[in-house]
Amino acid sequence: MSWFKRRKRDYFDDIFEDIFEEFNKMEEMIRSLIRETFARDLEKVGAEGKPLIYGVRITVGPDGVPRIEEFGNVKMTRTGKPILREEIEPLVDVMEVDDEVWVIAELPGVDKEKIKVRATEDKVYIKAENDRKYYKEVDLPVEVDPDTAKASYRNGVLEIKLKKKKTKKEEGKEIKVE
């Protein structure tokens, strides 16, 4: 029996049909995770002291399409089998604010000195190693100037601000026709 049953209402049909379908897929992935990983690897993982972290965030983009983002150190393959990774993929938000792009990542339990951030024009790479290991490659929505990057870390939250790359507007030059 599924935890998420879709109610039959006309205004829900088109908008939320995909979301409920994804909830049902996630439920099966979680069941598979429990069956495959916990039953087989619980003693090994417990002996090594590594936490099992798996989460999802569902958002609706500006185009109205639902987006599902996984985070943690457990990744699901296309076949539904989980893979346990050494690094935890942190939950990350990317926002465009005026002429900047902000990248906000949750990295609890890490010393500021152990965080390494690298930026290119279209990506930000976050790596941290303490008692826990974190790694995330973040695709940026627009090109940025990596030389303008500034990062701060407080209370387990890493905040990176980058200036958008200035695009030259081609105004052109009027040409006299002879």
N, C-alpha and C positions, 0 to 999 in steps of 0.2 A: 504494500500500500504506500502510496506517495504522500509525503508530508505536505506538498504544495498542490492543492487541487485548484484548477481554474474554475472560477464562478462564471456562469453563463450570463453575461451582460453585454449588450451590444457595444457599448463604448469601451469595454476592456478588450474585445476580440482582437482588433487590429494592433493596438498599442502594446498590450502586455502579453500577447500570445508567445512571442519569442522569449520573453523574460521567464515565464513560467516553465517553458520547455527547458531553458538553461538551468533553472532551479532543480528540475527533475534529473538532468544530467549530472549536476553537481552532487546531488544526493547519492546517485549511483557511484560516482567517483569516490565519495567519502566512504561509502560502504566497502568499495574495493580497496581503498587505502587501509581500512581497519582489517579486512580479511588478509590482504597480501602483506602489508608491512608489519602491522602490529603483531599478528600471529607468528610470523616467521622471524622477524628481526627485533622483537621487543627486548629480548635478553641481551643481544649484542649492542643495541643502541643504548639501553639502560646501563650496561657495563661501561660504555665509553662516556656516558654522561652527556650525550648530545640530545638537545630537545628536538621534538618533532613539531614543526610549525607549518601550518597550512591555513591559508585564508583566502577569501575572495572579496573583491569590492565590485559592485555593479553600479555603473553610472549610465546616464543617457547623454550622448554627445549633442552638440549643437545641431547636428543633422537629424536628430531624433532616433538614431540607431543605438540600441543598448550595447555597452561595452563591459566585458568581464575581465578583470585583472586579477591574476593570482599573485600571492606573495608568500614568502616563507622558504623553508629548505626542502620541502617535499614538492616535487613536480610530477604532474600527471602526463603520461605519454598519450598518444592518440588511441592506443589500445585500452586505455584506462588503468594501466599498471603504474604504480607510483615509483619514483626514483628519489632516493634520499641523497641530497647534496651536502657537502661540507659547509658551503657558504649559505647564509640566509639572504634571500632577496627581500630588501626592505620595501615597505609601502611608500610610494613616491607620488607626489602631486606636482604637476607642471602647469603653470599659469602664465598668461601674458598680461602684464600690468603696464599700461602706457607704453613706454619705449624699452621695457625690460622683459626678460623671461625669468621667472622664479621657479626654482626646483627645490621642493621641500621633501626631505626624507626622514623617516623615523629610524634612528639608530640607538636604541636604548642600551645602556651598559657599556659604552665605549668611551675611552679617554680621547679627548680632543686631539692629542698628539698622535694618535694611532689612525686618524682618518686621512686618506689621500683622495684628492679630487683632481680630475683632469678634464679639460674641456676642449672640444674642437668646435668648428663652426656649426655642426649639426648634432653633436652628442655631448653628454656629460657622463663621465665614468666615476663611480663612487666605490671605494674599497676601504674597509676598516677591519682591523684585526686586534682583538683584545681577548677576553675569554670567549667571545663569540666572533665569528667571521661574517662580514657582510660584503656583498658585491651586487652592483646594479649598473647596467648600461641604459641610459635614458635618452631616447630620441627626442629632439627638440622640435617644436612646431614651426619655427622659423630659423633662419640663419642668424647667428650671434657673433659678436666680436669676443673671442676667448680672452683677449688681453684685458677686458673690462671686468672679468669675473671677480666677485667678492663672496666669501663664504664665512658663515658664523655657525657656532654650535652651542646650544643651550638646552639643558633639561632633556637630553636625548633626541633633539630635533636639529637636523642639519639644514641650513637655509643657504641656498646659492642664488645669487642675482647676477645676471649677465645682460649687458646692453644689446639690443637688437642691432644687427648689422645695417648700416645706413645704405640704402639703395640710391643710386644716382638717378634722379628723374631726368629722362631724356626730353628736354624741352625742344631741342632741335634748333635749327637756324633756317630762317626764311631764305629761300633761293629765288632770285629774280629770273623769270622766264623771258628769254629773248626771242 
